[in-house]
């Protein structure tokens, strides 16, 4: 490895360009400040091709893309062309579908092997674009321009490229070395503090495994590093600005130290056969945390806690002194990184994800074992048994499940400003009455697990307690006693009551229709963990009812927030698909639509309830229960209004987060009964829908506006507690139909703050799906077919939005 410094006087501001060699590529890394002009001149000399393609995301397109493109265009050779492709931001973009989208873009623009990709962004963009470069035309040049500290010190160096899958992070990828890595430290001033801390986790990790002196510098320089990054965005540093030069040199030295180590390790072990495994310190556990906590937690935050856990494991195995853990913890805190989990996690979930780690060997996990700051037990990751890892995780994780398998831990406190979602925050929860067929299971397994997970706020009803006391759990052996309990409660204290009946047979419960009662269908897990999966789902369901809120309905699902989507699996039997398949289809989705009319099998409540229970086992997404009738594009017989109303009623009783109601299908008395029922089931939100298949209700005519006003009247009359979402769907035969829809939307929702789903079906109507931003219906490429004509995948919608500049 060679590091060369060019003289400061040759560069304005001054730059202090540093070059670092990696593997057999001299000067692969170029590090400095304000490198835009240098990137253009060096790139065209090093990689002379016909096509240069800059790929970035929508966030960075606003910050850094214009300056880079202007510089590249100014020096672009006459025989070459410059293309730009913009992706949606975030880890959810790092998928096989997004990779295919980039490849289609390249092919659509007649790009051949005479093409160079320029990845402008953080680790997501770098990993994804690098993987495209590795496989497109069997390999084309890639240039990395990392814009985050994390990408500069970690992902941009070493040639690792990959995409994520529902099974884990970075499981499909390749090694493909970039031709150049341009690290412009001036870009760091646009990063928020949390993103800077995210990158510092990797800097601290590198020092912890490699250099005690570098670690000591990090222990004492946290304030100066922050000041140095803040100074970049201020006035230019002059040769007379001694303090500014000191801070800038400190920043350069700090980042360069980590880059040098990464370059040296990669140069000696490109394919991670030994030495390079040291760079995974904190990642064995950290990646498992990340899979469970994303997007709420960043990569570096998960690795920070992972480092501490793995250091504790080293201590437990007798290889490391506890003082090392103390120093590591103090250093992480100084740089704004978490040192403990503040979210509920199950040990079994963490171990399950670690099981899929590509570095494993049998039942042992490969983990970097520290012996001191700057030294490790081996010059590679060490095999550690599951037992040793579990013993530390049990002590280290802040939140523990109860002793009952599958019990879900509840956090003692939430992040400031986060939604209050745990039972420990519920000081006046309803009285919950439990009854059902598997009474022994309810009493011996479920009740203790629920009480443990409630943090002590719920208690089991005793003989001397008044019935109906808040935060009370009442278990009744005989369902016939429920009515007596309800009557006594109404008479004594008028407390809020929730009745839940557990059963193995859906639709077998009959109770007072005016009460808030639910039926939970129990289906044994088919994934090998038996009662554990059954208990998990039941606990999650009851916790939502205890909080008297939709269990998964995110508060962010509003017209004024980021775009939201739901995916409709066109599945006839949920027993035929796995959890991995379902969650793969639901990547980036905010909800899943269960189309009851598409299901095979008998039209019985038992079968329907079992299908819903199977879907709940396979995903934690909110469920939209839908019966689409034949006149509105589905398979259900619209004349069978009695069965339609019965199924919709049971969707409420089964606690579906959303229930789609075709408000033109049911006679007025049946519709009124269902809307009154929705008042009782406060955890269920109505979607009042109408689908016009034959263009009888044009957007510009009076009939569609009349339908909208009718839906509004129903919502205002019956659903004041939680106004309905209104979904109106037309069909587009021409571009004009989409323009009419736009005018209709502006007419009824000029401020864009109503919960509306307004789209056109058909190939011509695809643009309307792109413009709809609230709960847009979507499909997935891996599904057998789309649920409606013209339906797009979420990736396709996001890509079209980016191309059209629709970022809101």
Residue, then its C-alpha position, 0 to 999 in steps of 0.5 A: x500500500x502506498x500513500x502519496x501526498x501532493x503539495x498544498x500550494x498546488x490546490x486552492x482552499x487548500x485541498x491536500x489530495x491524498x492517494x491510497x493504493x488498494x490491491x493492484x490498483x495504484x492510487x485507487x483512493x483519492x481523498x481531499x476537499x472540494x474534489x469536483x473538478x479533480x474528479x472530472x479531469x482524472x476520471x476521463x483520463x483513467x476510464x475512457x469510455x463512451x457512456x458515463x452513467x451517474x446513479x444516485x438517489x432522490x435526496x442526493x440528487x438535490x444536494x450534490x448531483x447538479x455540481x458534479x454533472x456540471x463539472x463532468x459536462x464541462x470536461x466530457x469528451x466529444x465522443x462520450x455522453x453522460x446519463x443520470x439515473x435517480x433511485x428512491x432513497x433508503x435501504x429498501x432500495x437495495x433489492x434485486x428489483x432495483x438492480x433489474x431497474x437499473x439494468x433496464x435503464x442501461x439497456x433502454x439507453x443502448x449502453x454496452x460494455x463501453x460504459x462506466x457507472x458512477x455511484x454517487x451516494x452512501x452505502x446503499x447506492x454504492x453496494x447496489x450500483x457496484x453489483x450492477x457493474x459486476x454483472x452488466x455485460x459480464x462486468x463494466x467499470x465502476x467509480x465510487x463517489x461516497x457521500x457519507x462518512x460510513x461509505x467512505x471508511x467502509x463500504x466503498x473500499x474493498x469491492x464488496x457489492x450486494x443486495x438485501x433479501x428478506x432472509x438477510x442483508x447482503x446475501x446476494x452479491x459479488x466482489x468487484x473492485x472500483x477503478x477509483x474512489x473519490x472521497x471528497x470530505x467537503x461533502x460531509x458538512x451536509x450530513x446530520x449529526x446522526x449520520x456522522x455518528x453512524x460513520x464514526x461507528x466504523x472508524x471506532x471499530x477499525x481502531x478497536x481491532x487495529x490501533x490503540x493509538x488511533x483509538x486513544x485519539x478517538x477517545x479525546x477528539x470527539x468535539x474537535x472532529x465535530x467542529x472540523x466537519x462543521x467548519x467545512x461548510x463555513x468560509x474557505x480555510x486559508x493558510x493563515x487560519x491555524x485553528x481551521x487547518x488543525x481541525x481539517x488535518x485532524x479530520x483528514x487524519x481520523x478518516x485516513x487512518x480508517x481508510x488505510x487499515x481497510x485498504x491494507x486488509x483488503x489488499x492482503x485478503x480480498x475475498x475474506x478468507x481470513x484477515x478481512x474477517x476482522x473488519x466484521x467486528x460488531x457486525x455478527x450481532x449488529x447485522x441481526x439487530x439491523x435486520x430487526x430494527x431497520x429503518x428506525x436504527x442506522x447501520x452504525x448504531x446497530x454495529x455500536x451495540x454489536x461491538x459491545x455485545x461481542x466484547x462482552x462475549x470475549x470477556x465471558x470466554x476469558x480473552x478480554x478484560x472488562x475494562x476494554x468494554x468500559x473504554x469502548x462504551x465510553x468512546x461510543x457515547x462520546x461520538x453520539x452512538x447508542x450503547x444499549x438497546x432501547x427497542x424490544x427484541x426477542x433472543x430467538x429472533x436475533x439468533x435466527x437471523x444470525x443463523x443465516x450469516x454467510x460467515x457461519x460454520x455449522x452451529x458456530x458463528x464467526x465473531x471477532x474476539x478482542x483481547x485488548x484495544x487494538x489487538x484480537x485473539x486471531x488474525x481472523x474471526x473466531x468460531x464461537x458457539x451459540x451457547x456462549x452468544x446466547x448467555x451474553x445476549x440474555x444478560x445484555x439485552x435490555x428487554x427480556x421476554x418472559x419465560x414463556x416461548x414467544x412472549x414479546x418484550x415491552x420497552x420500559x421507555x420509548x425514544x423521545x417523540x416516538x409513538x407510545x406503543x407499549x402496555x407500560x404507558x397504558x395507565x387506564x387500559x380497558x378491562x379485557x375478558x378472555x374466554x375460549x375453547x383451549x382454556x388450559x392454554x389460556x390460563x397456563x401459557x397465554x395469561x402469564x405471558x401477557x401479564x409479564x409483557x405488560x410490565x405489571x400494568x395488567x393484573x388477573x381479576x381476583x374474587x374480591x376485585x370489582x369487575x371492569x376495573x381498568x387494566x384488568x384481565x378477566x378469564x371466564x371458563x364458560x362463555x355464558x358468564x360473559x353476559x353477566x359480567x358485562x351487565x354487572x360492569x355496566x351497572x357498577x362503573x360503566x368501564x370500557x370492556x373488551x371481550x376476546x374469545x380464542x378458538x380453533x374454528x373461525x366464526x364460531x363466537x356469538x356475543x352481544x353485537x353492541x359490545x367491543x368483542x373479538x374472536x382470535x383464530x388459533x392456528x398452529x405454526x407450520x414453521x417448526x416452533x409450534x406454540x411459540x408462533x401461536x403465542x406471539x400472534x395472540x400476544x400482539x393482537x391483545x396488546x393492540x386491543x389493550x391500547x385501544x388502537x390499531x395494532x399496526x396502523x402507523x401514525x405516519x400513514x397520512x396524506x401529508x407524509x411520505x407516500x404509502x402503499x399496500x400490496x395485494x397478493x393474488x393468492x388462493x391459499x395462504x397455507x401454500x406460501x411461506x413467511x419469507x415469500x410473503x415478506x418478500x412481496x411486501x418489501x416497502x409496503x405499508x399494508x397487505x390486502x387480503x382479497x377474500x374473493x380470490x381464495x379457494x375452498x369453501x365459503x365458510x367462516x371457518x375457512x376464511x378465519x383460518x386463511x386470515x390466521x395464516x396470513x397473520x402468521x406470515x407477516x406483521x403488516x396491517x391487513x386490509x380485508x377486501x371482498x371485491x365483487x364481480x361488477x367491481x372487478x372481483x370474483x364475489x357474487x354481488x347478489x349474495x349481499x347476506x354473505x358479503x355482510x357476514x364476512x365484512x362483520x367478521x373482518x371487524x370481529x377478527x380485528x383487521x386493521x382496515x376493512x374495504x366496504x363497497x358502499x354501493x353493493x349493500x342495501x342501506x340497512x345492511x350497510x348501516x349495521x356494519x358502519x355502526x359496528x365499526x363505531x364499536x370496533x375502534x381498532x378497525x378503519x373503514x375504506x369506502x370503495x367504488x370501482x367503475x369498470x366500464x367508464x360509466x362514471x367519468x371523473x368530469x361528470x356529475x355521477x362520480x362527484x355524487x358518489x364521493x359526496x355520498x361516501x363523505x356523508x356516510x363517513x360523517x354520519x357514522x364514523x366521526x370517531x375515525x373518518x373513512x378512507x375513500x377509494x374511487x377507481x375509474x378506468x383510463x382509455x386515454x391521457x385525458x382520463x388521467x387529466x380529468x382525475x387530476x382536476x377531480x382531485x384538485x376540486x375535492x382536495x385542494x390542500x392534499x390533506x384528505x385520506x383519498x385513494x383516487x386512481x385509474x385502471x388500465x395501461x393508460x391509467x398507470x400515471x394515476x397510480x404514480x401520482x396517488x400518494x396515499x395507500x397506493x395499490x401495488x403488486x410485486x414482480x414475484x406474484x402470479x399476476x397483478x390484482x388489477x389492470x395496470x397495477x405497478x410494483x412499488x419499485x416501478x412507482x418509485x422509479x417513475x416518480x423519481x423520473x418525473x420529479x414527483x418526490x413528495 
